[in-house]
Amino acid sequence: MRTRRIGDAEVSAVGLGGMNLSIEGRPDEARSIATIHAAIDAGVTLIDTADSYHLAGHDELGHNERLIAKALASHSGGADVLVCTKGGHSRPDLDPGPYIWPVNGRPEHIKAACEGSLARLGVEAIGLYFLHRTDRDVPYEDSVGAIRDLLDAGKIRMAGISNAGTEQISFANDILGGRLVAVQNQFSPAFRSSEPELELCHSLGIAFLPWGPLHGVSRSDAGTPVHDRFTRVAEAHGVSPQQVVLAWMLGKSPLVVPIPGSTRPETARDSAAAADLTLDDSERSALDAL
């Protein structure tokens, strides 16, 4: 597995997103742990989670963090994995729907959320901690200021922000005294609006972690121009379209570290293999087309 850097940490070029192992439609625990173990066996050393990754309306705050901690403790390579988690969302109930995620960016909530994550992950300091999303009812400097305080207190080793625009990235980096090491935004073949943020991160030396990176190449997308472009390149290489997507992202900047989700060991292994796939200039040009 090729590696990339996030702050002072060297991590696998492709990570693993843990959300789908804990929300609606999740697999059973045995398959979830097998999926995490398969990713580690394939060389993955970055796993992303959040305290809000659990079934909506259930009293299981931090389900995904506990699951990941259990999986890491039961694998010989678990100690080498950088776990990044996030605070600032909640999932209180199913009304008006399972995918409504209320935001809470109050400093006291962020700090309490971090304490909970520390306990569930069983660590003295979280490797990388993100502000999950902007709370429009709380001054941004207050929310990011809470992340700064956690960094200063040694509760977290590195700081990041998620779902942020270019102005927020620059502002957060200032609030953190130049210590912003990562931005996690939605970015995929079907969702390209975060390209300005990716470019800014590249210029500032900040890692960019695309979440939901495989949107646009699922079976439901078959027949769309985006799906067809990636499928043609995949067929030429004898790999999955998902691998082509991740290789395309990795080629955009040495600071890009995609975190695709998986719910089966075989998909975790397939995503990890994308780190070894090289696309030529003509293929990249075709895939870049809007």
C-alpha positions, 0 to 999 in steps of 0.5 A, a space after each residue: 500500500 502506498 502512503 501519504 501524509 496527514 500532518 505528522 502521520 504517514 497513512 495509507 493512500 486509501 482509508 476506510 470510512 466506517 459509517 455504513 457499518 453502524 447506520 441503517 442497513 448495517 451488517 452484523 457485527 461479525 461481518 463488520 469486524 471482518 470488513 475492518 480486518 480485511 482493510 487492515 490486511 490490505 494495508 489500510 492504516 486510516 479509519 474514519 468514524 464519528 460519535 453520531 454513526 449509529 442507528 437514528 432514534 437508538 440509545 447507542 451513541 458512539 456505536 461505530 467508535 466502539 465497533 472500530 475499537 473492538 476490531 482494532 483490539 482483535 487484530 495484530 495490526 490495529 495499533 498501526 491504524 490512525 483513527 479519525 473521529 468527529 464531533 458536532 452531529 447527533 441522531 436523536 430520532 427518525 422523525 422527519 427521517 433517518 438521514 436528518 442529522 441535527 448539528 450542534 457546534 456549541 463548544 461545550 458539546 464539542 468538548 464533551 463529545 471528544 471526552 466520550 470519543 476518547 473513552 469509547 476508543 480507549 485512547 489518551 489522545 485522539 489521533 485526528 479530530 474533526 469538527 463535523 459540520 458548521 452550526 449556523 447558530 454558533 459563531 464558527 470561531 467558537 466551534 473551531 476554538 473548541 477544537 483548538 482548546 482540545 489540541 492545546 490540552 493534548 486531548 487530540 493530536 491533530 485537528 481537522 474540519 469537515 463539510 467546509 468551504 474555502 473561507 472556512 478552511 482559511 479561517 479555521 487554519 487561522 484560529 488553529 494557529 496554522 495547525 489545520 492538517 485535514 479537511 473532509 468534504 464530500 467529493 465524488 464523480 457525481 459531486 464535484 463542487 468541492 474542487 475549489 476546497 481540494 485546490 486550496 488544501 493542496 496549496 496550503 499543504 492540508 490533507 483532503 479526505 473525500 467522503 462518499 467518494 464512490 457516488 456516481 459509479 454504483 449500479 443505480 448510476 448505470 447508463 449515466 455519462 459519468 458511470 459509463 466513462 469510469 466503467 470504460 476505463 475500468 474495463 481497459 484495466 480489468 478492475 472495478 469502476 470503484 478502483 478507477 474512481 479512487 485512482 482518479 482522486 489520488 492523481 489530483 493531489 498527493 494530499 488526497 486520501 479518499 475514505 470509501 465506505 465498505 460493508 463487506 471484506 471483498 469491497 474493502 480489499 477492492 478499494 485498497 487495491 486502488 492505491 496501486 492503479 495508475 491512470 495515464 493522462 488521456 484517461 484522466 482527461 476523459 474522467 475529468 470531463 464534466 
